[in-house]
């Protein structure tokens, strides 16, 4: 098949990730892989797509796609979706895809500025600022604020990272809460 030249890698460890193994149905796996690799995706991990487009491309009914979106927002907490702007935000996108390349960062910044949903754009602006201020060059970024000798069992980075973002933005509310690169 000829494509657009857009390429998004999915780590084979996806299939053994405890979250996927323990909590994803076969439909969940298919839907999430679709979101990570669909032609509409971009370097920011936030893109415009309607439920009808997803249904047509996945071969599901619109109702099934809406159910999957709701499940991924409320149960898995891995995406957010704006029905008003038809934009989807994939929470862990930056963790697996962003690099410190100046060209790449410029492309990410451009995509972020074009996001219509205010809370998505603001979330990614904060995430981008934290990412671009972190140390390292040409590496995939995973926020880790403690030394390598700190036990990963002694804290929950997701909560501390989310609290930092929430504090910077003044909070989003429970139903609008998003996770940053955790």
Backbone as ProteinMPNN parsed JSONL, in Angstrom:
{"seq_chain_A": "XXXXXXXXXXXXXXXXXXXXXXXXXXXXXXXXXXXXXXXXXXXXXXXXXXXXXXXXXXXXXXXXXXXXXXXXXXXXXXXXXXXXXXXXXXXXXXXXXXXXXXXXXXXXXXXXXXXXXXXXXXXXXXXXXXXXXXXXXXXXXXXXXXXXXXXXXXXXXXXXXXXXXXXXXXXXXXXXXXXXXX", "coords_chain_A": {"N_chain_A": [[0.831, -1.18, 0.0], [0.476, 2.217, -0.759], [1.404, 5.054, 1.059], [1.143, 8.144, 2.892], [3.665, 8.775, 3.563], [3.946, 9.265, 6.172], [5.021, 8.049, 9.238], [4.626, 6.163, 12.105], [5.967, 4.583, 14.784], [5.26, 1.654, 16.699], [6.024, 0.232, 19.661], [6.906, -3.156, 20.093], [6.558, -4.124, 22.614], [4.125, -3.267, 23.391], [2.255, -5.344, 23.314], [2.788, -6.825, 25.57], [2.528, -5.13, 27.662], [1.422, -4.493, 30.914], [-0.942, -2.973, 31.407], [-2.299, -3.156, 28.958], [-2.497, -5.97, 28.613], [-3.95, -6.744, 30.935], [-6.231, -5.062, 30.994], [-7.282, -4.281, 28.507], [-9.666, -4.897, 26.0], [-10.042, -6.944, 23.017], [-11.11, -5.154, 21.104], [-10.347, -2.705, 22.268], [-7.55, -2.829, 22.0], [-7.239, -2.826, 19.202], [-8.439, -0.357, 18.567], [-6.774, 1.488, 19.972], [-4.274, 0.997, 18.769], [-4.956, 1.823, 16.212], [-5.37, 4.599, 16.708], [-2.746, 5.34, 17.357], [-1.419, 4.979, 14.982], [-2.818, 5.965, 12.776], [-3.544, 7.707, 9.678], [-4.192, 10.326, 10.139], [-2.823, 11.22, 12.31], [-0.261, 13.166, 14.014], [2.859, 14.902, 14.787], [2.463, 16.086, 17.262], [0.593, 14.594, 18.621], [-2.036, 15.212, 18.847], [-4.883, 15.601, 17.081], [-7.239, 16.37, 14.448], [-10.207, 14.65, 13.943], [-13.154, 12.997, 13.019], [-15.843, 11.139, 14.593], [-17.231, 9.7, 12.711], [-15.33, 9.448, 10.625], [-13.449, 7.817, 11.945], [-15.042, 5.546, 12.418], [-15.632, 4.734, 9.772], [-13.032, 4.128, 8.837], [-12.192, 2.166, 10.633], [-14.099, 0.225, 10.358], [-16.188, -0.013, 12.075], [-19.323, 0.714, 13.739], [-20.629, 4.045, 14.18], [-21.58, 4.386, 16.752], [-20.196, 2.401, 18.171], [-17.577, 3.394, 17.999], [-17.918, 5.777, 19.417], [-18.482, 4.697, 21.922], [-15.999, 3.439, 22.429], [-14.306, 5.674, 22.51], [-15.358, 6.989, 24.775], [-14.743, 5.023, 26.668], [-11.932, 5.025, 26.585], [-11.431, 7.567, 27.491], [-12.654, 7.683, 30.068], [-12.253, 5.178, 31.445], [-9.678, 4.002, 30.743], [-8.229, 6.332, 30.629], [-6.533, 7.458, 28.672], [-6.815, 9.079, 26.515], [-8.223, 12.189, 25.355], [-11.172, 13.675, 24.062], [-12.564, 16.091, 21.974], [-15.698, 16.748, 21.177], [-16.867, 18.952, 20.1], [-14.838, 20.282, 18.561], [-13.885, 18.137, 17.218], [-11.416, 16.922, 17.842], [-8.724, 14.896, 18.914], [-6.766, 13.94, 21.673], [-3.884, 12.294, 22.492], [-2.64, 11.006, 25.343], [-0.063, 9.838, 26.152], [1.593, 10.297, 24.044], [3.831, 12.049, 23.703], [5.746, 10.89, 25.323], [6.674, 8.664, 23.97], [7.369, 9.549, 21.446], [8.392, 12.206, 21.053], [11.362, 14.028, 20.342], [14.576, 15.645, 20.899], [15.445, 16.976, 18.691], [15.984, 19.914, 16.848], [14.558, 20.493, 14.511], [12.409, 18.734, 14.726], [11.228, 19.606, 17.128], [10.408, 22.125, 16.33], [8.451, 21.442, 14.465], [6.602, 20.167, 16.157], [5.866, 22.292, 17.821], [4.616, 23.955, 15.944], [2.383, 22.396, 15.217], [1.077, 22.27, 17.702], [0.319, 24.933, 18.059], [-1.737, 25.106, 16.241], [-3.892, 23.752, 17.263], [-7.292, 23.55, 18.018], [-8.883, 23.156, 20.308], [-8.926, 24.626, 23.325], [-8.12, 23.637, 25.949], [-6.642, 21.362, 25.245], [-4.588, 22.448, 23.682], [-3.375, 24.165, 25.58], [-2.566, 22.289, 27.522], [-0.687, 20.806, 26.015], [1.132, 22.839, 25.446], [2.213, 23.398, 27.996], [3.292, 20.863, 28.559], [5.096, 20.677, 26.425], [6.823, 22.822, 27.055], [7.953, 21.871, 29.489], [9.188, 19.589, 28.479], [11.007, 20.65, 26.548], [12.699, 22.048, 28.209], [13.976, 20.108, 29.608], [16.92, 18.105, 30.263], [19.348, 16.762, 27.935], [19.856, 15.562, 24.564], [18.499, 14.826, 21.418], [16.97, 12.565, 22.264], [14.365, 10.337, 23.271], [11.912, 11.546, 25.415], [11.267, 10.981, 28.768], [9.592, 11.904, 31.535], [11.394, 12.159, 34.439], [12.083, 12.847, 37.556], [13.833, 12.218, 39.59], [16.916, 10.894, 40.969], [18.783, 8.134, 39.547], [19.208, 6.247, 41.498], [16.996, 6.186, 43.068], [14.253, 4.411, 44.236], [11.751, 3.188, 42.113], [9.416, 2.437, 43.196], [8.932, 4.06, 45.314], [7.552, 6.388, 44.864], [4.994, 8.134, 42.966], [5.285, 9.082, 39.899], [3.475, 9.982, 38.008], [1.414, 11.271, 39.428], [2.82, 13.401, 40.721], [3.845, 14.773, 38.534], [1.505, 15.428, 37.14], [0.288, 17.048, 39.084], [2.061, 19.206, 39.048], [1.626, 20.254, 36.48], [-1.124, 20.799, 36.684], [-1.036, 22.764, 38.683], [0.349, 24.793, 37.353], [-1.543, 25.453, 35.416], [-3.834, 25.954, 36.795], [-5.668, 23.954, 37.196], [-7.975, 21.566, 35.71], [-10.337, 20.274, 36.191], [-12.216, 17.369, 37.12], [-13.47, 15.718, 35.094], [-12.206, 16.645, 32.88], [-9.596, 16.081, 33.184], [-6.263, 15.352, 32.277], [-3.456, 13.283, 31.433], [0.002, 13.671, 31.526], [2.5, 12.568, 29.532], [3.069, 10.084, 30.983]], "CA_chain_A": [[0.0, 0.0, 0.0], [1.194, 3.485, -0.776], [0.906, 5.928, 2.11], [1.482, 9.557, 2.828], [5.025, 8.957, 4.016], [3.912, 9.433, 7.615], [5.363, 6.79, 9.879], [4.64, 6.166, 13.558], [6.349, 3.266, 15.287], [4.642, 1.152, 17.919], [6.924, -0.73, 20.278], [6.331, -4.502, 20.21], [6.228, -4.323, 24.031], [2.698, -2.96, 23.532], [1.502, -6.578, 23.499], [3.048, -7.389, 26.9], [2.309, -4.075, 28.651], [0.404, -4.959, 31.861], [-2.205, -2.236, 31.199], [-2.93, -3.738, 27.771], [-2.804, -7.38, 28.881], [-4.957, -6.907, 31.991], [-7.409, -4.203, 30.936], [-7.775, -3.998, 27.159], [-10.382, -5.899, 25.216], [-9.508, -6.926, 21.642], [-11.517, -3.888, 20.469], [-9.498, -1.652, 22.826], [-6.221, -2.938, 21.373], [-7.379, -2.404, 17.809], [-8.727, 1.076, 18.561], [-5.599, 2.242, 20.394], [-3.277, 0.885, 17.687], [-5.434, 2.717, 15.156], [-5.075, 5.989, 17.087], [-1.3, 5.546, 17.342], [-0.832, 4.813, 13.647], [-3.699, 6.394, 11.684], [-3.036, 8.706, 8.741], [-4.529, 11.661, 10.628], [-1.926, 11.54, 13.41], [0.815, 14.116, 13.745], [3.95, 14.884, 15.751], [2.025, 16.587, 18.567], [-0.269, 13.615, 19.284], [-3.37, 15.795, 18.95], [-5.277, 15.828, 15.696], [-8.668, 16.477, 14.178], [-10.812, 13.48, 13.31], [-14.534, 12.82, 13.467], [-16.212, 9.762, 14.925], [-17.608, 9.053, 11.447], [-14.087, 9.05, 9.946], [-12.899, 6.66, 12.657], [-15.926, 4.403, 12.167], [-15.418, 4.297, 8.39], [-11.702, 3.542, 8.679], [-12.072, 0.981, 11.478], [-15.122, -0.754, 10.025], [-17.113, -0.068, 13.203], [-20.418, 1.686, 13.699], [-20.319, 5.303, 14.874], [-21.89, 4.157, 18.164], [-19.092, 1.628, 18.741], [-16.453, 4.315, 18.139], [-18.233, 6.676, 20.535], [-18.301, 3.897, 23.14], [-14.56, 3.269, 22.636], [-13.773, 6.976, 22.945], [-15.764, 7.167, 26.175], [-13.978, 4.053, 27.464], [-10.538, 5.47, 26.663], [-11.403, 8.802, 28.281], [-13.056, 7.492, 31.464], [-11.719, 3.959, 32.055], [-8.227, 3.902, 30.532], [-7.663, 7.678, 30.805], [-5.398, 7.538, 27.756], [-7.095, 10.099, 25.504], [-9.34, 13.114, 25.539], [-11.788, 13.948, 22.764], [-13.449, 17.24, 21.91], [-16.74, 16.537, 20.177], [-17.097, 20.249, 19.47], [-13.809, 20.538, 17.544], [-13.507, 16.86, 16.618], [-9.984, 16.733, 18.056], [-8.372, 13.859, 19.88], [-5.466, 14.119, 22.318], [-3.343, 11.04, 23.013], [-1.871, 11.435, 26.504], [1.324, 9.377, 26.26], [2.26, 10.471, 22.758], [5.143, 12.683, 23.836], [6.661, 9.96, 25.989], [7.221, 7.684, 23.025], [7.653, 10.078, 20.123], [9.102, 13.475, 20.957], [12.813, 14.03, 20.453], [15.162, 16.972, 21.102], [15.861, 17.534, 17.411], [15.437, 21.255, 16.639], [13.571, 20.398, 13.428], [11.25, 18.043, 15.27], [10.592, 20.502, 18.098], [9.752, 23.181, 15.56], [7.235, 20.843, 13.896], [5.669, 19.948, 17.261], [5.378, 23.613, 18.226], [3.697, 24.421, 14.901], [1.142, 21.628, 15.356], [0.421, 22.682, 18.949], [-0.307, 26.247, 17.866], [-2.915, 24.959, 15.372], [-4.937, 23.006, 17.968], [-8.476, 24.392, 18.25], [-9.424, 22.963, 21.651], [-8.058, 25.39, 24.237], [-7.503, 22.842, 27.015], [-5.64, 20.485, 24.637], [-3.448, 23.292, 23.297], [-2.713, 24.608, 26.814], [-1.928, 21.096, 28.086], [0.502, 20.492, 25.23], [2.093, 23.933, 25.618], [2.9, 23.148, 29.264], [4.074, 19.642, 28.372], [6.193, 21.031, 25.518], [7.777, 23.638, 27.814], [8.677, 20.968, 30.393], [10.016, 18.731, 27.64], [12.1, 21.392, 25.919], [13.611, 22.495, 29.253], [14.658, 18.956, 30.204], [18.285, 17.878, 29.77], [19.528, 15.716, 26.934], [19.733, 15.954, 23.163], [18.151, 13.741, 20.508], [16.498, 11.386, 22.977], [12.946, 10.322, 23.599], [11.822, 12.114, 26.752], [10.384, 10.408, 29.769], [9.819, 12.749, 32.7], [11.886, 11.436, 35.602], [12.656, 13.938, 38.314], [14.645, 11.722, 40.687], [18.147, 10.208, 40.564], [18.616, 6.734, 39.153], [19.285, 5.388, 42.663], [15.717, 6.256, 43.761], [13.375, 3.3, 43.901], [10.543, 3.612, 41.407], [8.265, 2.085, 44.013], [8.796, 4.993, 46.417], [6.763, 7.564, 44.5], [4.19, 8.003, 41.765], [5.659, 10.228, 39.066], [2.299, 10.491, 37.312], [0.711, 12.223, 40.288], [3.599, 14.614, 40.939], [3.935, 15.473, 37.256], [0.183, 15.999, 36.881], [0.075, 18.155, 40.01], [2.85, 20.346, 38.574], [0.916, 20.824, 35.342], [-2.369, 21.361, 37.192], [-0.71, 23.994, 39.398], [0.697, 25.79, 36.341], [-2.736, 25.831, 34.653], [-4.958, 26.257, 37.669], [-6.575, 22.808, 37.234], [-8.883, 21.388, 34.575], [-11.579, 19.623, 36.581], [-12.098, 15.922, 37.099], [-13.82, 15.083, 33.826], [-11.325, 17.137, 31.842], [-8.233, 15.8, 33.589], [-5.437, 14.624, 31.33], [-2.17, 12.834, 31.961], [1.132, 14.113, 30.703], [3.667, 11.709, 29.274], [3.394, 9.242, 32.137]], "C_chain_A": [[0.878, 1.246, 0.0], [0.569, 4.396, 0.264], [1.351, 7.354, 1.89], [2.933, 9.806, 3.178], [5.094, 9.195, 5.514], [4.141, 8.074, 8.253], [5.383, 6.979, 11.387], [4.91, 4.748, 14.028], [5.563, 2.926, 16.543], [5.562, 0.06, 18.44], [6.215, -2.076, 20.426], [5.965, -4.825, 21.657], [4.786, -3.937, 24.334], [1.923, -4.214, 23.92], [1.723, -7.215, 24.865], [2.898, -6.346, 28.004], [1.193, -4.523, 29.593], [-0.945, -4.255, 31.704], [-2.985, -2.856, 30.036], [-3.386, -5.166, 28.059], [-3.971, -7.526, 29.855], [-6.268, -6.182, 31.727], [-7.993, -3.948, 29.553], [-8.526, -5.182, 26.585], [-9.727, -5.942, 23.832], [-9.885, -5.641, 20.897], [-10.667, -2.723, 20.959], [-8.131, -1.648, 22.148], [-6.257, -2.414, 19.948], [-7.575, -0.889, 17.719], [-7.487, 1.895, 18.921], [-4.487, 2.163, 19.342], [-3.668, 1.769, 16.504], [-5.073, 4.166, 15.474], [-3.578, 6.29, 16.991], [-0.711, 5.547, 15.936], [-1.66, 5.385, 12.501], [-3.086, 7.55, 10.886], [-3.265, 10.131, 9.232], [-3.586, 12.142, 11.736], [-0.863, 12.545, 13.011], [1.814, 14.088, 14.891], [3.543, 15.356, 17.141], [1.193, 15.557, 19.33], [-1.659, 14.152, 19.549], [-3.789, 16.163, 17.535], [-6.786, 15.824, 15.549], [-9.132, 15.23, 13.439], [-12.222, 13.31, 13.874], [-14.789, 11.356, 13.819], [-16.631, 9.006, 13.672], [-16.371, 8.593, 10.677], [-13.502, 7.804, 10.603], [-13.724, 5.417, 12.368], [-15.699, 3.85, 10.765], [-14.083, 3.571, 8.244], [-11.515, 2.265, 9.496], [-13.042, -0.128, 11.086], [-16.104, -0.974, 11.161], [-18.264, 0.888, 12.959], [-19.963, 2.939, 14.451], [-20.557, 5.134, 16.38], [-20.764, 3.385, 18.854], [-17.879, 2.524, 18.96], [-16.699, 5.27, 19.298], [-18.079, 5.958, 21.869], [-16.808, 3.729, 23.449], [-13.903, 4.573, 23.093], [-14.1, 7.195, 24.413], [-14.966, 6.247, 27.095], [-12.531, 4.51, 27.641], [-10.383, 6.778, 27.434], [-11.632, 8.487, 29.759], [-12.417, 6.282, 32.142], [-10.193, 3.918, 31.955], [-7.51, 5.233, 30.776], [-6.419, 7.882, 29.931], [-5.591, 8.574, 26.654], [-8.086, 11.101, 26.069], [-9.876, 13.397, 24.148], [-12.711, 15.146, 22.884], [-14.464, 16.989, 20.806], [-17.027, 17.831, 19.421], [-16.114, 20.506, 18.325], [-13.36, 19.286, 16.798], [-11.989, 16.656, 16.663], [-9.766, 15.68, 19.127], [-6.96, 14.137, 20.387], [-5.043, 12.779, 22.893], [-2.345, 11.403, 24.108], [-0.4, 11.046, 26.471], [2.133, 9.561, 24.976], [3.68, 10.998, 22.92], [6.164, 11.736, 24.447], [7.369, 9.058, 24.985], [7.701, 8.292, 21.712], [8.492, 11.345, 20.067], [10.6, 13.295, 21.133], [13.302, 15.468, 20.587], [15.689, 17.585, 19.802], [15.198, 18.894, 17.212], [14.345, 21.254, 15.57], [12.267, 19.772, 13.945], [10.495, 18.944, 16.236], [9.852, 21.631, 17.408], [8.431, 22.675, 14.976], [6.176, 20.627, 14.979], [5.035, 21.275, 17.673], [4.353, 24.162, 17.224], [2.347, 23.702, 15.007], [0.367, 22.034, 16.61], [-0.315, 24.004, 18.749], [-1.578, 26.172, 17.023], [-4.08, 24.221, 16.041], [-6.075, 23.947, 18.344], [-9.005, 24.315, 19.675], [-8.469, 23.578, 22.662], [-7.361, 24.508, 25.266], [-6.453, 21.877, 26.457], [-4.383, 21.278, 24.301], [-2.661, 23.723, 24.542], [-1.959, 23.455, 27.479], [-0.631, 20.793, 27.34], [1.544, 21.599, 25.294], [2.895, 23.738, 26.904], [3.806, 21.93, 29.134], [5.297, 19.923, 27.497], [7.252, 21.857, 26.246], [8.606, 22.77, 28.754], [9.643, 20.084, 29.61], [11.227, 19.482, 27.097], [13.105, 21.913, 26.938], [14.385, 21.345, 29.892], [16.028, 18.779, 29.559], [18.308, 16.785, 28.715], [19.287, 16.24, 25.539], [19.423, 14.708, 22.35], [17.784, 12.446, 21.231], [14.995, 11.477, 23.138], [12.855, 10.706, 25.068], [10.821, 11.37, 27.594], [10.618, 11.211, 31.041], [10.215, 11.919, 33.911], [12.661, 12.417, 36.444], [13.562, 13.495, 39.452], [15.882, 11.018, 40.135], [17.893, 8.745, 40.278], [18.691, 5.786, 40.349], [17.99, 5.394, 43.484], [14.834, 5.1, 43.304], [12.122, 3.808, 43.213], [9.294, 3.269, 42.201], [7.998, 3.118, 45.109], [7.981, 6.231, 46.096], [5.949, 7.252, 43.266], [4.449, 9.227, 40.911], [4.45, 10.819, 38.36], [1.603, 11.554, 38.152], [1.498, 13.502, 40.474], [3.703, 15.423, 39.658], [2.608, 16.149, 36.928], [-0.102, 17.168, 37.811], [0.832, 19.394, 39.567], [2.149, 21.033, 37.41], [-0.379, 21.475, 35.801], [-2.11, 22.696, 37.89], [-0.4, 25.108, 38.401], [-0.52, 26.307, 35.596], [-3.91, 26.202, 35.525], [-5.992, 25.145, 37.688], [-7.531, 22.772, 36.061], [-10.214, 20.807, 34.998], [-11.483, 18.132, 36.364], [-12.389, 15.324, 35.74], [-12.904, 15.529, 32.696], [-9.871, 16.803, 32.113], [-7.509, 15.001, 32.513], [-4.145, 14.223, 31.998], [-1.077, 13.253, 31.0], [2.2, 13.042, 30.684], [4.014, 10.783, 30.428], [3.702, 7.846, 31.725]], "O_chain_A": [[1.899, 1.303, 0.686], [-0.655, 4.503, 0.346], [1.868, 7.711, 0.832], [3.394, 10.945, 3.098], [6.185, 9.316, 6.072], [3.536, 7.077, 7.86], [6.081, 7.858, 11.894], [4.164, 3.824, 13.704], [5.243, 3.801, 17.347], [5.843, -0.915, 17.743], [5.057, -2.127, 20.838], [5.145, -5.71, 21.9], [4.277, -4.243, 25.412], [1.029, -4.153, 24.765], [0.931, -8.06, 25.283], [3.124, -6.657, 29.174], [0.118, -4.899, 29.126], [-1.988, -4.891, 31.856], [-4.196, -3.053, 30.131], [-4.529, -5.525, 27.78], [-4.874, -8.332, 29.633], [-7.318, -6.632, 32.186], [-9.109, -3.44, 29.449], [-8.077, -6.325, 26.675], [-8.933, -5.059, 23.507], [-9.075, -5.1, 20.144], [-10.301, -1.848, 20.173], [-7.618, -0.595, 21.769], [-5.389, -1.64, 19.544], [-6.95, -0.223, 16.892], [-7.181, 2.882, 18.253], [-3.831, 3.166, 19.06], [-2.812, 2.388, 15.873], [-4.539, 4.88, 14.625], [-3.193, 7.386, 16.585], [0.386, 6.066, 15.726], [-1.237, 5.295, 11.349], [-2.218, 8.271, 11.379], [-2.588, 11.053, 8.775], [-3.556, 13.33, 12.059], [-0.596, 12.753, 11.828], [1.64, 13.342, 15.854], [4.231, 15.044, 18.113], [1.095, 15.632, 20.555], [-2.387, 13.611, 20.382], [-3.118, 16.952, 16.87], [-7.512, 15.338, 16.416], [-8.533, 14.814, 12.447], [-12.44, 13.464, 15.075], [-14.055, 10.46, 13.403], [-16.411, 7.798, 13.577], [-16.351, 7.488, 10.136], [-13.109, 6.857, 9.922], [-13.17, 4.351, 12.102], [-15.586, 2.637, 10.585], [-14.01, 2.522, 7.603], [-10.762, 1.378, 9.095], [-12.836, -1.29, 11.438], [-16.778, -2.003, 11.212], [-18.196, 1.758, 12.091], [-19.03, 2.892, 15.253], [-19.81, 5.684, 17.189], [-20.417, 3.685, 19.997], [-17.22, 2.428, 19.994], [-15.788, 5.545, 20.078], [-17.599, 6.544, 22.84], [-16.398, 3.861, 24.602], [-13.039, 4.561, 23.97], [-13.225, 7.545, 25.204], [-14.56, 6.656, 28.183], [-11.971, 4.393, 28.731], [-9.312, 7.058, 27.972], [-10.888, 8.968, 30.613], [-12.072, 6.363, 33.321], [-9.502, 3.811, 32.969], [-6.32, 5.252, 31.093], [-5.4, 8.404, 30.383], [-4.646, 8.91, 25.94], [-8.697, 10.885, 27.116], [-9.13, 13.366, 23.169], [-13.543, 15.21, 23.789], [-14.118, 17.017, 19.625], [-17.387, 17.804, 18.244], [-16.525, 20.906, 17.236], [-12.559, 19.36, 15.866], [-11.365, 16.274, 15.672], [-10.512, 15.583, 20.101], [-6.076, 14.521, 19.621], [-5.767, 12.191, 23.696], [-1.323, 12.033, 23.836], [0.447, 11.895, 26.751], [3.237, 9.031, 24.852], [4.62, 10.453, 22.341], [7.344, 11.796, 24.1], [8.545, 8.736, 25.155], [8.377, 7.615, 20.937], [9.24, 11.536, 19.109], [11.051, 12.509, 21.967], [12.526, 16.407, 20.408], [16.329, 18.635, 19.842], [13.987, 19.022, 17.386], [13.33, 21.936, 15.71], [11.171, 20.237, 13.629], [9.269, 19.04, 16.174], [8.784, 22.046, 17.857], [7.424, 23.383, 14.989], [4.992, 20.874, 14.749], [3.82, 21.365, 17.851], [3.35, 24.758, 17.615], [1.295, 24.331, 14.899], [-0.859, 22.13, 16.58], [-1.441, 24.17, 19.217], [-2.41, 27.077, 17.082], [-5.146, 24.084, 15.44], [-5.847, 25.011, 18.919], [-9.522, 25.303, 20.197], [-7.343, 23.109, 22.834], [-6.148, 24.611, 25.446], [-5.465, 21.599, 27.136], [-3.265, 20.851, 24.59], [-1.432, 23.654, 24.558], [-0.835, 23.636, 27.947], [0.403, 20.55, 27.962], [2.739, 21.315, 25.203], [4.116, 23.894, 26.905], [4.962, 21.967, 29.555], [6.398, 19.461, 27.793], [8.448, 21.62, 26.075], [9.827, 22.913, 28.814], [10.778, 19.863, 30.032], [12.352, 18.99, 27.183], [14.249, 22.195, 26.581], [15.34, 21.575, 30.632], [16.266, 19.246, 28.445], [17.382, 15.979, 28.624], [18.597, 17.242, 25.351], [20.02, 13.654, 22.57], [18.235, 11.365, 20.852], [14.425, 12.568, 23.142], [13.65, 10.232, 25.88], [9.678, 11.155, 27.192], [11.727, 11.205, 31.576], [9.448, 11.067, 34.358], [13.782, 12.787, 36.093], [14.021, 14.341, 40.219], [15.9, 10.596, 38.979], [16.893, 8.184, 40.724], [18.28, 4.631, 40.235], [17.894, 4.685, 44.486], [14.694, 4.855, 42.106], [11.497, 4.759, 43.683], [8.214, 3.773, 41.893], [6.958, 3.065, 45.765], [7.743, 7.051, 46.982], [6.171, 6.243, 42.597], [3.895, 10.296, 41.17], [4.396, 12.028, 38.134], [1.244, 12.615, 37.643], [0.926, 14.59, 40.398], [3.653, 16.652, 39.703], [2.581, 17.299, 36.491], [-0.671, 18.174, 37.385], [0.325, 20.509, 39.688], [2.085, 22.261, 37.361], [-0.706, 22.578, 35.364], [-2.87, 23.648, 37.714], [-0.84, 26.243, 38.584], [-0.544, 27.466, 35.181], [-4.902, 26.725, 35.019], [-7.107, 25.369, 38.159], [-7.863, 23.807, 35.484], [-11.16, 20.847, 34.211], [-10.732, 17.681, 35.499], [-11.618, 14.488, 35.269], [-12.831, 14.865, 31.662], [-8.995, 17.204, 31.346], [-8.076, 14.086, 31.916], [-3.782, 14.781, 33.034], [-1.248, 13.185, 29.783], [2.735, 12.666, 31.727], [5.181, 10.714, 30.814], [3.997, 7.003, 32.572]]}, "name": "protein", "num_of_chains": 1, "seq": "XXXXXXXXXXXXXXXXXXXXXXXXXXXXXXXXXXXXXXXXXXXXXXXXXXXXXXXXXXXXXXXXXXXXXXXXXXXXXXXXXXXXXXXXXXXXXXXXXXXXXXXXXXXXXXXXXXXXXXXXXXXXXXXXXXXXXXXXXXXXXXXXXXXXXXXXXXXXXXXXXXXXXXXXXXXXXXXXXXXXXX"}
